[in-house]
Amino acid sequence: MSAYTATVTVRLKHGVLDPEAETTKQALERLDFDLEDLRSADRFEIDLEAESPENASERASEMAKRLLANPTIHDYDVEVDER
Amino acid sequence: MSAYTATVTVRLKHGVLDPEAETTKQALERLDFDLEDLRSADRFEIDLEAESPENASERASEMAKRLLANPTIHDYDVEVDER
């Protein structure tokens, strides 16, 4: 068993409205920043013990499917690093 | 001018309590997942036009300082990729 950190990034699917990101973009523009687009995402860094990076990645994907992401509106990806 | 995407990751500083992450961890444990720790972070993907990656990175850092992060409780980092 080795120690891994799995990073799960949960994004809204393309086409799903994100009023919070739109508001943040407008607030930056009011502060005179020049930007074309802003997207927000949630990032979960999960420390876990696993037999292999593949096993850590599978378990983190399962966590995303069961709890962290809503498959109707979210996409997610998983990255695994050894700690 | 080239098109860049600057990714700003905003995390709570070490030692700042994160009740939402703690609740998420407990919910995963109730679903029989085995994990040691879970940290949450906000990720902003900002599309902007800039003269160089350094300029894009500086502007994104400034956005983090002015609006995206609260320096009392947050750390942030910035990554820049060409689009």
N, CA and C atoms of all chains as a GROMACS GRO file, in nm:
protein
  498
    1MET      N    1   0.084  -0.120   0.000
    1MET     CA    2   0.000   0.000   0.000
    1MET      C    3   0.088   0.126   0.000
    2SER      N    4   0.060   0.218  -0.088
    2SER     CA    5   0.132   0.346  -0.090
    2SER      C    6   0.032   0.458  -0.070
    3ALA      N    7   0.089   0.577  -0.040
    3ALA     CA    8   0.004   0.693  -0.014
    3ALA      C    9  -0.008   0.776  -0.142
    4TYR      N   10  -0.130   0.805  -0.181
    4TYR     CA   11  -0.154   0.884  -0.302
    4TYR      C   12  -0.243   1.004  -0.269
    5THR      N   13  -0.231   1.105  -0.353
    5THR     CA   14  -0.331   1.213  -0.352
    5THR      C   15  -0.402   1.212  -0.486
    6ALA      N   16  -0.533   1.192  -0.483
    6ALA     CA   17  -0.613   1.196  -0.605
    6ALA      C   18  -0.681   1.333  -0.612
    7THR      N   19  -0.662   1.402  -0.723
    7THR     CA   20  -0.726   1.533  -0.740
    7THR      C   21  -0.843   1.518  -0.836
    8VAL      N   22  -0.962   1.546  -0.786
    8VAL     CA   23  -1.083   1.536  -0.868
    8VAL      C   24  -1.128   1.678  -0.902
    9THR      N   25  -1.135   1.711  -1.030
    9THR     CA   26  -1.183   1.842  -1.073
    9THR      C   27  -1.322   1.826  -1.132
   10VAL      N   28  -1.418   1.898  -1.076
   10VAL     CA   29  -1.558   1.887  -1.116
   10VAL      C   30  -1.598   2.018  -1.185
   11ARG      N   31  -1.635   2.005  -1.312
   11ARG     CA   32  -1.673   2.124  -1.391
   11ARG      C   33  -1.817   2.112  -1.437
   12LEU      N   34  -1.880   2.226  -1.462
   12LEU     CA   35  -2.011   2.221  -1.526
   12LEU      C   36  -1.994   2.177  -1.671
   13LYS      N   37  -2.088   2.096  -1.720
   13LYS     CA   38  -2.085   2.057  -1.861
   13LYS      C   39  -2.101   2.179  -1.950
   14HIS      N   40  -2.046   2.168  -2.069
   14HIS     CA   41  -2.060   2.274  -2.167
   14HIS      C   42  -2.208   2.304  -2.189
   15GLY      N   43  -2.246   2.430  -2.185
   15GLY     CA   44  -2.386   2.466  -2.209
   15GLY      C   45  -2.467   2.485  -2.082
   16VAL      N   46  -2.415   2.437  -1.968
   16VAL     CA   47  -2.487   2.459  -1.842
   16VAL      C   48  -2.453   2.600  -1.793
   17LEU      N   49  -2.554   2.678  -1.764
   17LEU     CA   50  -2.533   2.816  -1.720
   17LEU      C   51  -2.460   2.820  -1.587
   18ASP      N   52  -2.369   2.917  -1.571
   18ASP     CA   53  -2.293   2.932  -1.447
   18ASP      C   54  -2.300   3.078  -1.403
   19PRO      N   55  -2.412   3.115  -1.336
   19PRO     CA   56  -2.431   3.256  -1.300
   19PRO      C   57  -2.323   3.308  -1.205
   20GLU      N   58  -2.267   3.220  -1.121
   20GLU     CA   59  -2.162   3.265  -1.028
   20GLU      C   60  -2.036   3.306  -1.106
   21ALA      N   61  -2.000   3.226  -1.205
   21ALA     CA   62  -1.883   3.261  -1.287
   21ALA      C   63  -1.909   3.390  -1.365
   22GLU      N   64  -2.031   3.406  -1.415
   22GLU     CA   65  -2.065   3.527  -1.490
   22GLU      C   66  -2.054   3.650  -1.400
   23THR      N   67  -2.102   3.638  -1.277
   23THR     CA   68  -2.094   3.749  -1.181
   23THR      C   69  -1.948   3.781  -1.147
   24THR      N   70  -1.867   3.676  -1.130
   24THR     CA   71  -1.726   3.698  -1.100
   24THR      C   72  -1.656   3.769  -1.217
   25LYS      N   73  -1.690   3.726  -1.338
   25LYS     CA   74  -1.632   3.788  -1.458
   25LYS      C   75  -1.669   3.937  -1.462
   26GLN      N   76  -1.796   3.968  -1.436
   26GLN     CA   77  -1.840   4.108  -1.440
   26GLN      C   78  -1.772   4.190  -1.330
   27ALA      N   79  -1.754   4.128  -1.212
   27ALA     CA   80  -1.687   4.200  -1.103
   27ALA      C   81  -1.543   4.232  -1.141
   28LEU      N   82  -1.474   4.136  -1.207
   28LEU     CA   83  -1.336   4.162  -1.252
   28LEU      C   84  -1.333   4.273  -1.357
   29GLU      N   85  -1.433   4.274  -1.446
   29GLU     CA   86  -1.438   4.378  -1.548
   29GLU      C   87  -1.462   4.515  -1.485
   30ARG      N   88  -1.544   4.518  -1.380
   30ARG     CA   89  -1.566   4.646  -1.310
   30ARG      C   90  -1.438   4.695  -1.243
   31LEU      N   91  -1.348   4.600  -1.210
   31LEU     CA   92  -1.217   4.638  -1.153
   31LEU      C   93  -1.116   4.667  -1.264
   32ASP      N   94  -1.164   4.677  -1.388
   32ASP     CA   95  -1.081   4.714  -1.503
   32ASP      C   96  -0.991   4.603  -1.554
   33PHE      N   97  -1.022   4.479  -1.519
   33PHE     CA   98  -0.948   4.368  -1.578
   33PHE      C   99  -1.009   4.334  -1.713
   34ASP      N  100  -0.923   4.290  -1.805
   34ASP     CA  101  -0.966   4.259  -1.940
   34ASP      C  102  -0.959   4.106  -1.955
   35LEU      N  103  -1.074   4.042  -1.969
   35LEU     CA  104  -1.072   3.895  -1.986
   35LEU      C  105  -1.184   3.855  -2.081
   36GLU      N  106  -1.167   3.739  -2.146
   36GLU     CA  107  -1.267   3.696  -2.243
   36GLU      C  108  -1.371   3.604  -2.182
   37ASP      N  109  -1.325   3.517  -2.093
   37ASP     CA  110  -1.420   3.423  -2.035
   37ASP      C  111  -1.365   3.377  -1.901
   38LEU      N  112  -1.454   3.332  -1.815
   38LEU     CA  113  -1.413   3.276  -1.687
   38LEU      C  114  -1.503   3.157  -1.657
   39ARG      N  115  -1.442   3.045  -1.624
   39ARG     CA  116  -1.517   2.925  -1.585
   39ARG      C  117  -1.473   2.888  -1.444
   40SER      N  118  -1.567   2.843  -1.364
   40SER     CA  119  -1.528   2.800  -1.230
   40SER      C  120  -1.544   2.649  -1.218
   41ALA      N  121  -1.465   2.589  -1.131
   41ALA     CA  122  -1.471   2.445  -1.109
   41ALA      C  123  -1.441   2.418  -0.962
   42ASP      N  124  -1.485   2.301  -0.915
   42ASP     CA  125  -1.450   2.258  -0.779
   42ASP      C  126  -1.340   2.156  -0.788
   43ARG      N  127  -1.247   2.169  -0.695
   43ARG     CA  128  -1.134   2.077  -0.693
   43ARG      C  129  -1.129   2.009  -0.557
   44PHE      N  130  -1.123   1.877  -0.557
   44PHE     CA  131  -1.114   1.800  -0.432
   44PHE      C  132  -0.981   1.726  -0.432
   45GLU      N  133  -0.901   1.748  -0.329
   45GLU     CA  134  -0.775   1.676  -0.315
   45GLU      C  135  -0.794   1.569  -0.208
   46ILE      N  136  -0.788   1.443  -0.250
   46ILE     CA  137  -0.822   1.332  -0.161
   46ILE      C  138  -0.696   1.250  -0.132
   47ASP      N  139  -0.657   1.243  -0.005
   47ASP     CA  140  -0.545   1.159   0.035
   47ASP      C  141  -0.596   1.020   0.065
   48LEU      N  142  -0.535   0.920   0.002
   48LEU     CA  143  -0.578   0.782   0.029
   48LEU      C  144  -0.462   0.684   0.013
   49GLU      N  145  -0.477   0.570   0.077
   49GLU     CA  146  -0.381   0.461   0.065
   49GLU      C  147  -0.434   0.365  -0.040
   50ALA      N  148  -0.349   0.324  -0.133
   50ALA     CA  149  -0.396   0.231  -0.235
   50ALA      C  150  -0.282   0.142  -0.280
   51GLU      N  151  -0.319   0.032  -0.347
   51GLU     CA  152  -0.217  -0.064  -0.392
   51GLU      C  153  -0.142  -0.014  -0.514
   52SER      N  154  -0.207   0.070  -0.593
   52SER     CA  155  -0.145   0.119  -0.717
   52SER      C  156  -0.210   0.252  -0.753
   53PRO      N  157  -0.144   0.332  -0.838
   53PRO     CA  158  -0.208   0.457  -0.883
   53PRO      C  159  -0.340   0.428  -0.955
   54GLU      N  160  -0.347   0.314  -1.028
   54GLU     CA  161  -0.471   0.279  -1.100
   54GLU      C  162  -0.585   0.256  -1.000
   55ASN      N  163  -0.553   0.187  -0.890
   55ASN     CA  164  -0.655   0.163  -0.788
   55ASN      C  165  -0.700   0.294  -0.723
   56ALA      N  166  -0.604   0.384  -0.694
   56ALA     CA  167  -0.638   0.515  -0.635
   56ALA      C  168  -0.729   0.592  -0.730
   57SER      N  169  -0.696   0.589  -0.860
   57SER     CA  170  -0.773   0.662  -0.959
   57SER      C  171  -0.915   0.606  -0.972
   58GLU      N  172  -0.926   0.472  -0.972
   58GLU     CA  173  -1.058   0.409  -0.979
   58GLU      C  174  -1.146   0.448  -0.860
   59ARG      N  175  -1.086   0.444  -0.740
   59ARG     CA  176  -1.165   0.476  -0.622
   59ARG      C  177  -1.207   0.623  -0.623
   60ALA      N  178  -1.117   0.713  -0.667
   60ALA     CA  179  -1.153   0.855  -0.673
   60ALA      C  180  -1.263   0.878  -0.777
   61SER      N  181  -1.257   0.806  -0.890
   61SER     CA  182  -1.363   0.818  -0.992
   61SER      C  183  -1.496   0.774  -0.936
   62GLU      N  184  -1.493   0.665  -0.859
   62GLU     CA  185  -1.615   0.615  -0.797
   62GLU      C  186  -1.672   0.719  -0.699
   63MET      N  187  -1.583   0.785  -0.621
   63MET     CA  188  -1.629   0.891  -0.530
   63MET      C  189  -1.694   1.005  -0.608
   64ALA      N  190  -1.634   1.040  -0.723
   64ALA     CA  191  -1.690   1.147  -0.805
   64ALA      C  192  -1.830   1.108  -0.852
   65LYS      N  193  -1.842   0.982  -0.901
   65LYS     CA  194  -1.972   0.936  -0.953
   65LYS      C  195  -2.078   0.929  -0.844
   66ARG      N  196  -2.038   0.883  -0.724
   66ARG     CA  197  -2.137   0.862  -0.619
   66ARG      C  198  -2.174   0.991  -0.547
   67LEU      N  199  -2.078   1.084  -0.533
   67LEU     CA  200  -2.106   1.199  -0.446
   67LEU      C  201  -2.058   1.335  -0.498
   68LEU      N  202  -1.935   1.341  -0.550
   68LEU     CA  203  -1.875   1.474  -0.573
   68LEU      C  204  -1.933   1.545  -0.696
   69ALA      N  205  -1.972   1.467  -0.797
   69ALA     CA  206  -2.025   1.527  -0.919
   69ALA      C  207  -2.169   1.484  -0.941
   70ASN      N  208  -2.244   1.568  -1.004
   70ASN     CA  209  -2.381   1.536  -1.045
   70ASN      C  210  -2.376   1.509  -1.196
   71PRO      N  211  -2.394   1.382  -1.237
   71PRO     CA  212  -2.371   1.347  -1.378
   71PRO      C  213  -2.462   1.420  -1.476
   72THR      N  214  -2.574   1.473  -1.427
   72THR     CA  215  -2.663   1.548  -1.516
   72THR      C  216  -2.599   1.678  -1.564
   73ILE      N  217  -2.523   1.743  -1.474
   73ILE     CA  218  -2.471   1.876  -1.510
   73ILE      C  219  -2.318   1.885  -1.506
   74HIS      N  220  -2.250   1.784  -1.450
   74HIS     CA  221  -2.106   1.795  -1.430
   74HIS      C  222  -2.026   1.695  -1.513
   75ASP      N  223  -1.906   1.736  -1.555
   75ASP     CA  224  -1.800   1.646  -1.599
   75ASP      C  225  -1.694   1.647  -1.491
   76TYR      N  226  -1.615   1.541  -1.484
   76TYR     CA  227  -1.505   1.544  -1.386
   76TYR      C  228  -1.382   1.478  -1.446
   77ASP      N  229  -1.265   1.513  -1.395
   77ASP     CA  230  -1.148   1.433  -1.426
   77ASP      C  231  -1.068   1.408  -1.299
   78VAL      N  232  -0.986   1.303  -1.304
   78VAL     CA  233  -0.911   1.258  -1.187
   78VAL      C  234  -0.763   1.252  -1.223
   79GLU      N  235  -0.679   1.308  -1.136
   79GLU     CA  236  -0.533   1.296  -1.151
   79GLU      C  237  -0.479   1.236  -1.023
   80VAL      N  238  -0.381   1.148  -1.034
   80VAL     CA  239  -0.327   1.085  -0.914
   80VAL      C  240  -0.176   1.111  -0.904
   81ASP      N  241  -0.131   1.154  -0.788
   81ASP     CA  242   0.012   1.170  -0.760
   81ASP      C  243   0.048   1.091  -0.636
   82GLU      N  244   0.170   1.037  -0.637
   82GLU     CA  245   0.217   0.970  -0.517
   82GLU      C  246   0.255   1.078  -0.416
   83ARG      N  247   0.225   1.053  -0.287
   83ARG     CA  248   0.261   1.152  -0.185
   83ARG      C  249   0.402   1.128  -0.135
   84MET      N  250  -0.022   3.977  -2.951
   84MET     CA  251  -0.114   3.925  -2.850
   84MET      C  252  -0.149   3.780  -2.882
   85SER      N  253  -0.141   3.693  -2.782
   85SER     CA  254  -0.183   3.555  -2.800
   85SER      C  255  -0.291   3.523  -2.697
   86ALA      N  256  -0.358   3.410  -2.722
   86ALA     CA  257  -0.468   3.370  -2.634
   86ALA      C  258  -0.417   3.271  -2.530
   87TYR      N  259  -0.441   3.301  -2.405
   87TYR     CA  260  -0.397   3.215  -2.296
   87TYR      C  261  -0.515   3.178  -2.207
   88THR      N  262  -0.501   3.064  -2.139
   88THR     CA  263  -0.592   3.031  -2.029
   88THR      C  264  -0.510   3.029  -1.900
   89ALA      N  265  -0.545   3.114  -1.807
   89ALA     CA  266  -0.479   3.116  -1.676
   89ALA      C  267  -0.569   3.042  -1.578
   90THR      N  268  -0.513   2.943  -1.510
   90THR     CA  269  -0.589   2.868  -1.411
   90THR      C  270  -0.546   2.911  -1.271
   91VAL      N  271  -0.638   2.968  -1.196
   91VAL     CA  272  -0.611   3.015  -1.060
   91VAL      C  273  -0.676   2.915  -0.963
   92THR      N  274  -0.594   2.854  -0.879
   92THR     CA  275  -0.646   2.762  -0.777
   92THR      C  276  -0.638   2.831  -0.642
   93VAL      N  277  -0.752   2.842  -0.575
   93VAL     CA  278  -0.761   2.912  -0.446
   93VAL      C  279  -0.790   2.809  -0.337
   94ARG      N  280  -0.697   2.797  -0.242
   94ARG     CA  281  -0.711   2.698  -0.134
   94ARG      C  282  -0.716   2.769  -0.001
   95LEU      N  283  -0.779   2.707   0.098
   95LEU     CA  284  -0.770   2.759   0.234
   95LEU      C  285  -0.628   2.740   0.285
   96LYS      N  286  -0.578   2.839   0.360
   96LYS     CA  287  -0.446   2.824   0.422
   96LYS      C  288  -0.445   2.709   0.520
   97HIS      N  289  -0.328   2.652   0.538
   97HIS     CA  290  -0.312   2.544   0.634
   97HIS      C  291  -0.359   2.593   0.772
   98GLY      N  292  -0.443   2.516   0.838
   98GLY     CA  293  -0.490   2.554   0.971
   98GLY      C  294  -0.626   2.621   0.972
   99VAL      N  295  -0.673   2.666   0.855
   99VAL     CA  296  -0.806   2.726   0.850
   99VAL      C  297  -0.908   2.612   0.840
  100LEU      N  298  -1.006   2.611   0.928
  100LEU     CA  299  -1.106   2.503   0.928
  100LEU      C  300  -1.188   2.502   0.800
  101ASP      N  301  -1.221   2.383   0.753
  101ASP     CA  302  -1.299   2.369   0.630
  101ASP      C  303  -1.414   2.272   0.658
  102PRO      N  304  -1.523   2.322   0.720
  102PRO     CA  305  -1.634   2.233   0.758
  102PRO      C  306  -1.698   2.165   0.638
  103GLU      N  307  -1.699   2.231   0.522
  103GLU     CA  308  -1.760   2.170   0.403
  103GLU      C  309  -1.680   2.046   0.361
  104ALA      N  310  -1.546   2.059   0.360
  104ALA     CA  311  -1.462   1.944   0.324
  104ALA      C  312  -1.478   1.832   0.426
  105GLU      N  313  -1.488   1.868   0.553
  105GLU     CA  314  -1.504   1.767   0.659
  105GLU      C  315  -1.637   1.692   0.640
  106THR      N  316  -1.742   1.765   0.606
  106THR     CA  317  -1.872   1.702   0.582
  106THR      C  318  -1.867   1.610   0.461
  107THR      N  319  -1.799   1.655   0.355
  107THR     CA  320  -1.786   1.572   0.234
  107THR      C  321  -1.709   1.445   0.265
  108LYS      N  322  -1.602   1.458   0.345
  108LYS     CA  323  -1.522   1.340   0.384
  108LYS      C  324  -1.611   1.240   0.460
  109GLN      N  325  -1.689   1.292   0.556
  109GLN     CA  326  -1.775   1.204   0.636
  109GLN      C  327  -1.882   1.137   0.548
  110ALA      N  328  -1.934   1.211   0.451
  110ALA     CA  329  -2.035   1.153   0.363
  110ALA      C  330  -1.974   1.040   0.280
  111LEU      N  331  -1.850   1.059   0.232
  111LEU     CA  332  -1.782   0.953   0.157
  111LEU      C  333  -1.759   0.831   0.245
  112GLU      N  334  -1.721   0.856   0.372
  112GLU     CA  335  -1.699   0.744   0.464
  112GLU      C  336  -1.829   0.669   0.491
  113ARG      N  337  -1.939   0.740   0.499
  113ARG     CA  338  -2.068   0.673   0.518
  113ARG      C  339  -2.104   0.587   0.396
  114LEU      N  340  -2.050   0.625   0.278
  114LEU     CA  341  -2.071   0.544   0.157
  114LEU      C  342  -1.966   0.433   0.147
  115ASP      N  343  -1.891   0.410   0.257
  115ASP     CA  344  -1.792   0.301   0.265
  115ASP      C  345  -1.664   0.327   0.188
  116PHE      N  346  -1.635   0.452   0.154
  116PHE     CA  347  -1.506   0.484   0.094
  116PHE      C  348  -1.403   0.501   0.205
  117ASP      N  349  -1.281   0.462   0.174
  117ASP     CA  350  -1.173   0.468   0.271
  117ASP      C  351  -1.077   0.580   0.227
  118LEU      N  352  -1.070   0.688   0.305
  118LEU     CA  353  -0.980   0.798   0.268
  118LEU      C  354  -0.923   0.860   0.394
  119GLU      N  355  -0.804   0.922   0.380
  119GLU     CA  356  -0.739   0.978   0.498
  119GLU      C  357  -0.774   1.125   0.518
  120ASP      N  358  -0.781   1.197   0.408
  120ASP     CA  359  -0.809   1.340   0.420
  120ASP      C  360  -0.871   1.389   0.290
  121LEU      N  361  -0.946   1.497   0.300
  121LEU     CA  362  -1.002   1.558   0.181
  121LEU      C  363  -0.993   1.709   0.197
  122ARG      N  364  -0.937   1.775   0.095
  122ARG     CA  365  -0.931   1.922   0.096
  122ARG      C  366  -1.008   1.972  -0.026
  123SER      N  367  -1.077   2.084  -0.010
  123SER     CA  368  -1.146   2.138  -0.127
  123SER      C  369  -1.080   2.270  -0.167
  124ALA      N  370  -1.091   2.302  -0.294
  124ALA     CA  371  -1.033   2.426  -0.345
  124ALA      C  372  -1.122   2.476  -0.457
  125ASP      N  373  -1.112   2.606  -0.486
  125ASP     CA  374  -1.184   2.664  -0.599
  125ASP      C  375  -1.087   2.683  -0.713
  126ARG      N  376  -1.135   2.655  -0.831
  126ARG     CA  377  -1.050   2.666  -0.948
  126ARG      C  378  -1.119   2.759  -1.047
  127PHE      N  379  -1.047   2.862  -1.093
  127PHE     CA  380  -1.101   2.956  -1.191
  127PHE      C  381  -1.018   2.944  -1.318
  128GLU      N  382  -1.083   2.918  -1.431
  128GLU     CA  383  -1.013   2.912  -1.560
  128GLU      C  384  -1.047   3.039  -1.635
  129ILE      N  385  -0.944   3.122  -1.656
  129ILE     CA  386  -0.967   3.255  -1.712
  129ILE      C  387  -0.905   3.263  -1.850
  130ASP      N  388  -0.988   3.288  -1.953
  130ASP     CA  389  -0.937   3.307  -2.089
  130ASP      C  390  -0.903   3.453  -2.107
  131LEU      N  391  -0.781   3.481  -2.150
  131LEU     CA  392  -0.744   3.620  -2.174
  131LEU      C  393  -0.642   3.632  -2.286
  132GLU      N  394  -0.636   3.750  -2.346
  132GLU     CA  395  -0.537   3.781  -2.448
  132GLU      C  396  -0.422   3.854  -2.380
  133ALA      N  397  -0.298   3.813  -2.408
  133ALA     CA  398  -0.186   3.879  -2.343
  133ALA      C  399  -0.065   3.876  -2.435
  134GLU      N  400   0.034   3.960  -2.406
  134GLU     CA  401   0.153   3.969  -2.491
  134GLU      C  402   0.246   3.851  -2.467
  135SER      N  403   0.243   3.795  -2.347
  135SER     CA  404   0.334   3.685  -2.313
  135SER      C  405   0.270   3.604  -2.201
  136PRO      N  406   0.316   3.480  -2.182
  136PRO     CA  407   0.264   3.401  -2.069
  136PRO      C  408   0.291   3.471  -1.936
  137GLU      N  409   0.405   3.542  -1.926
  137GLU     CA  410   0.438   3.612  -1.801
  137GLU      C  411   0.333   3.721  -1.774
  138ASN      N  412   0.295   3.793  -1.880
  138ASN     CA  413   0.196   3.898  -1.864
  138ASN      C  414   0.060   3.838  -1.823
  139ALA      N  415   0.023   3.725  -1.887
  139ALA     CA  416  -0.104   3.659  -1.851
  139ALA      C  417  -0.101   3.616  -1.705
  140SER      N  418   0.013   3.561  -1.662
  140SER     CA  419   0.026   3.513  -1.524
  140SER      C  420   0.017   3.627  -1.424
  141GLU      N  421   0.085   3.739  -1.455
  141GLU     CA  422   0.080   3.857  -1.367
  141GLU      C  423  -0.062   3.910  -1.352
  142ARG      N  424  -0.134   3.917  -1.465
  142ARG     CA  425  -0.270   3.970  -1.459
  142ARG      C  426  -0.361   3.877  -1.380
  143ALA      N  427  -0.343   3.746  -1.399
  143ALA     CA  428  -0.427   3.650  -1.324
  143ALA      C  429  -0.394   3.657  -1.174
  144SER      N  430  -0.265   3.676  -1.139
  144SER     CA  431  -0.228   3.690  -0.998
  144SER      C  432  -0.293   3.813  -0.938
  145GLU      N  433  -0.295   3.919  -1.015
  145GLU     CA  434  -0.357   4.044  -0.968
  145GLU      C  435  -0.508   4.023  -0.945
  146MET      N  436  -0.572   3.947  -1.036
  146MET     CA  437  -0.716   3.917  -1.018
  146MET      C  438  -0.737   3.836  -0.889
  147ALA      N  439  -0.646   3.742  -0.863
  147ALA     CA  440  -0.658   3.661  -0.741
  147ALA      C  441  -0.645   3.751  -0.619
  148LYS      N  442  -0.545   3.843  -0.621
  148LYS     CA  443  -0.523   3.932  -0.505
  148LYS      C  444  -0.639   4.026  -0.484
  149ARG      N  445  -0.695   4.078  -0.594
  149ARG     CA  446  -0.800   4.179  -0.582
  149ARG      C  447  -0.936   4.119  -0.551
  150LEU      N  448  -0.965   4.000  -0.605
  150LEU     CA  449  -1.103   3.951  -0.596
  150LEU      C  450  -1.119   3.803  -0.564
  151LEU      N  451  -1.040   3.716  -0.629
  151LEU     CA  452  -1.072   3.572  -0.623
  151LEU      C  453  -1.034   3.510  -0.489
  152ALA      N  454  -0.927   3.561  -0.426
  152ALA     CA  455  -0.880   3.503  -0.300
  152ALA      C  456  -0.888   3.607  -0.190
  153ASN      N  457  -0.908   3.560  -0.069
  153ASN     CA  458  -0.904   3.646   0.049
  153ASN      C  459  -0.771   3.619   0.119
  154PRO      N  460  -0.677   3.715   0.115
  154PRO     CA  461  -0.541   3.687   0.162
  154PRO      C  462  -0.533   3.648   0.310
  155THR      N  463  -0.637   3.678   0.387
  155THR     CA  464  -0.636   3.639   0.528
  155THR      C  465  -0.646   3.487   0.544
  156ILE      N  466  -0.726   3.425   0.458
  156ILE     CA  467  -0.752   3.281   0.476
  156ILE      C  468  -0.709   3.194   0.358
  157HIS      N  469  -0.676   3.255   0.243
  157HIS     CA  470  -0.649   3.176   0.123
  157HIS      C  471  -0.504   3.187   0.074
  158ASP      N  472  -0.455   3.077   0.018
  158ASP     CA  473  -0.338   3.079  -0.069
  158ASP      C  474  -0.387   3.055  -0.212
  159TYR      N  475  -0.310   3.101  -0.310
  159TYR     CA  476  -0.351   3.071  -0.448
  159TYR      C  477  -0.228   3.040  -0.531
  160ASP      N  478  -0.250   2.966  -0.641
  160ASP     CA  479  -0.143   2.957  -0.740
  160ASP      C  480  -0.202   2.973  -0.879
  161VAL      N  481  -0.115   3.011  -0.972
  161VAL     CA  482  -0.157   3.044  -1.109
  161VAL      C  483  -0.077   2.959  -1.206
  162GLU      N  484  -0.146   2.897  -1.301
  162GLU     CA  485  -0.080   2.824  -1.411
  162GLU      C  486  -0.130   2.882  -1.542
  163VAL      N  487  -0.041   2.899  -1.639
  163VAL     CA  488  -0.083   2.956  -1.767
  163VAL      C  489  -0.055   2.859  -1.881
  164ASP      N  490  -0.153   2.837  -1.967
  164ASP     CA  491  -0.135   2.756  -2.088
  164ASP      C  492  -0.178   2.839  -2.208
  165GLU      N  493  -0.108   2.817  -2.320
  165GLU     CA  494  -0.152   2.882  -2.443
  165GLU      C  495  -0.274   2.808  -2.495
  166ARG      N  496  -0.372   2.883  -2.549
  166ARG     CA  497  -0.493   2.815  -2.600
  166ARG      C  498  -0.472   2.776  -2.745
   0.00000   0.00000   0.00000
